Amino acid sequence: MKKSISFSIIILFSIILFSCTNEPINMLTKINPDGSCLRSFTVEGDSAFMVGDTTKHNPFPFNLDSSWSISWSYLTKTRNDDWPLKIWEYDTASKKIYFTAERYFPSVSELNQPNFFELTNWKSFHPEIIFEKSFRWFYTYYQFSEKYQRFRPFQKLPISDFLEEDEIKLWFQGDDNFFNGMNGIEINDRLNKIEKQYEIWLERNFFEEQYQVILKYLFLVKDLKITEKEITTKKDSIFKKYREMDDDFPELLHIMDTTFRTTEFSEKIGKNKDVENEVESLFDFLDYYEMVLNYKLLMPGKILQTNSSIVKADTLFWEVNTFRFTECDYEIFAKSRKPNLWAIVISGIFILGVILSYFVSLHKKAK
């Protein structure tokens, strides 16, 4: 088969995905005090895009139109708004070119309309954006959230059968409060237990998916002596043997041959190209895990509350990947406030007027 279905490789691939080294997409959302916003993307591009090829060489995760302004820069040089260039020579010393696509939105709610990932594996993901602005005389409060809906890679066995809700969140998103009161030994022990259950969940789901494919095609075989009840009854014991063998799909067929004392699994199922293609397609969901989004959010005023672990003045940072919203919603959240200087000035003038009136009245009484 083109793709190995060894459980050990599944686990290894899972670990690799956690430390994905793909070139990330840098996305910035800037919220303005009036409720409008700016969204920009910065990605690495090539010389063909520099001279205006926006079809085959478009480096952005969406189709470009006239609403986007494009600029470019080398890694250490100032951004240049002159694009596309008719005549251009590649700066070999800089090696990489970075392009920025920027678009203004009259209101934050309009960010829900375009599909910013339509040219990527995330094209089916549509994060929900909610923005609230409230006036409190001396301050204006701003609250922004962008929620990525839960992605379920498997439909056979839910992860809740293997892990508790707080363990699921910890494993895929992280949780600063999960280990409160634990020492290093206890933390390591708890993580090892979670990892073991996570691996079992992965293994069992891949097994179930493959098993269903086998059943689907097996009962198309004429004069089959094995009943569906027999196959269902012995499924758990087959899975146990398969885990112990730690091998790929052909080995599963061999185990089933041995279990039922036949050769029909290897001969009739193993040589069927449709089966091979369908089993390989079980890995298609892994494509969703290739993308990494470096998310940066700028809020007006002082940050009051956020779930970002990195905060620099008014700027917040997240790394968003599919692991973050696997099996549970992932929300980017921030709340800030900005002083209303005009309200402070008016209040100051009013208070000053009251004080002056008080002293004027005292002066008149003294006379």
N, C-alpha and C positions, 0 to 999 in steps of 0.2 A: 504494500500500500504506500501511497505517497506520503501519508502522515502516520507516524507511529502512534498507537493508542495504548502504549505502555503506561501503567499507572505511575511508575516512577518518573516518567517523562512529564506526565500531567503535573505532578507536584513540582518538579524542577521548573517547568514552564511557568507555573504559577508564581514561583519565587522570582524568576527573571522578570515577569511582568510587573511585580512590585517595585523593581528597580529599573524600570524602563529607561533606556538611554536615547530614545527618539528625540529629534530636535523639537522642542516644545513650541507651541503657539502662544505668543504673548498678547494678552487682551487687557485693555484698560477701559474702565468705566468711570467717567468723571461726572459727578452730580453737581449741577450749578445751583446757587441759592434760589433762583427763580423757578426751579422745578424742571428745567430743561437739562439735557445731558449730552455728553460726548462719548462716543465709543470708538476705540481704535484698535487695530491689530498690527503687530510687528512680527514679520517672518523673514526667514532667509530666502533670497531669490537668486535668479541668474541673469546673465547678460541678455538673453532673449526677451525676458520681461522688461528689462531696462529700455529696450528699443520699442516696446509697445505690444508685445505678443501676450494678450490677455486670455487666450483660449488654451492652447496646449501648455503654456508656461505660467499660468496664473498660480502664484504660490499661496494665495489666501484660501481660507476654508469655505468661501462662498463666491458666487458670481459677482463680478464687479459691474457697476453701472455709474452714471454720471453723478449720483448722490455722494459718491466716495471721492475724497481728495487723496492723491497719492504723493508720497515723498520717499526719499531714500537717503541712505548714508552708509559709509563704511563703519566698521566696529568702533573706531575711536575718533571719528570725524563728525562735523556738524551736519545736521539734516538739510537736505537739498530739496526744494519744492519743484524744481524744474524736471518734469517727467511727462511723457516719454522723451528720450533723447534721440535725435536723428543721427548724430555723430558722437560716438563714445568709445573711449579706450579703457580697457580693464586695468585697474590698479592692482598689479600682481602682488604688491607688498601687503595690501590689506586683506587679500584672499576672499573674504566674505562680504556680500552686499545684503543690507537689510532694508526691506520696504515696509512702509507704514501706510495703512489705509485708514482714513479718519472720516467720521460722519457725525453731523449734528442732528439731534432729535429734539423737537420742541417740548416734548414731555417724556419722562422716564417710562411711562406706560407703553410708549410706542416701541420700546425695545422688545416687546412680546411679539411684534409682527413679523420681522424678517427671520429667516432661518440662517443663522450665522455659521452653521456647520453643514450646509447642504452638500458640499463637495467632499465631505469626510465620512468616516464610518459612524460618526455621531449624527448623521442626517435625520435619524428617527427620534432623536432626543430633543425635546423642546422645553428648556427650563422656564419656569414660571417666575416672572418678576413682579414684585409688589413694592410700591413706593408711597410713603405717607409724609405729608408736610403739615405741621401744625403750629399755629401762632400763639404765643403766650406773653405778649406785650414786650417784656425785656428780652426774650429769646424766641427764636424760631427753631423748632425741633424737626429733624429729618430722620426717617427710618427707611432702610432699603434692605430687601432680601431677594435672593435669586435661588430658587429651589430646583434641583435636578431630581426628577422623579426616580423612584427605585427601579433598578434594572435586575431582572431575575434571569440568570443564565440557564437555570434548570427548572423544569416544570414537574418532574416526577416526584422528587422528595424535597420538601422545603427545608431550608437550613434551620428553621426553628425546631425541627425534630432532633437537632444535634447540638445546638447552642442556645443559650438564653439571650434575650433581647439586648441586654447590656454588653454581653460578650460579642455579639454580632457587630454592634456599633464600635466597640473597641477595636476589633480585628480589622475592619474595613476603613474606619474613619479616625480612630484614636479617641481617647477620653482621658483628660487630665485628672479627673476625679476618681477613676476606676480603682486605682491602687492606693488610695488614701489609707494610711495606717499599716501598710505592708512593708516588710523589709525586702532586700534584694532576692533572697532565697525564695520567699513566698511569691514574689512577682514572677520570677523565672519559672517556678512550678506551675503557676496559674497559666502563664503564656504557653507552656508546653502542652498542657491539657487542652487549651483552646485550639492550638495548632493541630493536635492529633484529631480532634473532632472535626475540624475544618477539612483535613485530608480525607477522613472517612466519608464526609459529605460529598467531596469531589469524586472519590472513587466509586461510591455507591451510585451516584447519579449517572456517571459515564457507563457503568455496568448496566443500569436499568435501561438507558437509552439504546445501548447496543443489543440488549436482550430483546427489546421490543422490535428492533429491526429484524433480528433473527426470526422471531415468531411470525412477523409479517410475511416473510418470504418462505418460511418453512412449510406453512400450511398450503402453499401453492404447489408443493411437491406431491405428485400422484402416488397413491398406494403407501402413504406414510403410516407406519406402525406405531408411532409415538403419539400419545394423546396430549391435548393442551393441559389437562389436569396434571399429568405426570411432570410436564415441564415446569408448571407453576409450583408444584409441590417441592421440587428439588432445586428451585432457584437459589435459595439461601445457601445450600451446601455447595452449589456450583460457584457462587460468589466467593465463598470462603477459600475454596481451592484456587480460584483465580487470583485472589489477593496474595496468597502464599507463593504463587508462581511469579507474580509481578511481571507479567509479560504482556504481549499485545493481542490484537483481535484474533489472528489465526490460532493462538494458544487457547483462547476461549472456546473456539469451535472444537479444538482437539479435546478439551476437558469435557465438553458436552458429548462428543463421540464416545469417550471412555465411560461416562456416566450412564449413557443409555445403550451402550454396547452396539454401536452402529458406526457407519462411516458417512452417513448422509449429511451431517453438518459440514464437514470439511469438503466433501465432494459436490454437494448440491448448493450449499450456501457460500462456501469459501471461493468458489470459482464463478460466482455470479457478479458481473460488473455493476449491476444496479445496486447490489448490496454494498459493494466496495464504495461506490460513490455516496451512498446514503450514510454510511458509517463515517466517511471522511467529512461529510457536511456537519457532523456533530461538533466539529471544531470551529465552525464558522464564527461562532459568537466571540472567539478569542480576538478577532479583528477589532472589536470595540475597545479593547484594552491597549491598543497601540498609540492612541493619542494622549498627549499631555498638554494641559492648558495652564500656563502661568497667569494667574488672574490678579489684577491690580485694581483696587477701588479707591477713588478719591472722594471724600465726603466734605461738605461745607462745615467749617467751624471745628469745634473740639469733639473728639470721639468719646462718647459716653459708655457705649457697650458694643461688643463685637465678639464673634467666635473665631476671629483670625488670631493665629499665634504670633504673627509678625505685624507690629504696628510702628510706623515711623511718621510722627506728626499726624497729618490728616490722611495718610496713605496706608492702606491695608493690603495684605498679600495672602494669597492662597495658592496651593497647587491642586488643580482639579484633574482627576483621572477617573476612569470607569470604576476602579476599586472603591472610590469614595462613595459612589451611590449604588454599589452592588448590595442588593437585599435590604437596603434602607435608604430613605430620602436623604439627600445631602443639601444642606442649605448654607448659603453665604449670607451673613447677616451683619448689619452695622446700624448704629444709632448715633446721631451727633446733634449738637446744638450750636447755633451761631447767634451772638448778641445783636439785637436790633439797635444800632447806634442812634438812630433818629428817635426811638422811643426813650432811650436813656437821656438824650439831650432835652427832649420835651419835658420828661419827668424832672430833670434837673432844673430847668427854667421854672416849672410850676412850683417846685419846692422852694427855690430861691425867691419866687414871688410871694409865697406864703410867709416866709421868714421876714422879708422886707415889709410886708403888710403888718406883721405883728409888731415890728419895731416902730413903724410909723404910728401905729395906734397907741403904743406906749409913750411915744414922744408927745403925742397930742394930749394924752391924759396928764402927763407931767406938767404941761403948760396950764 
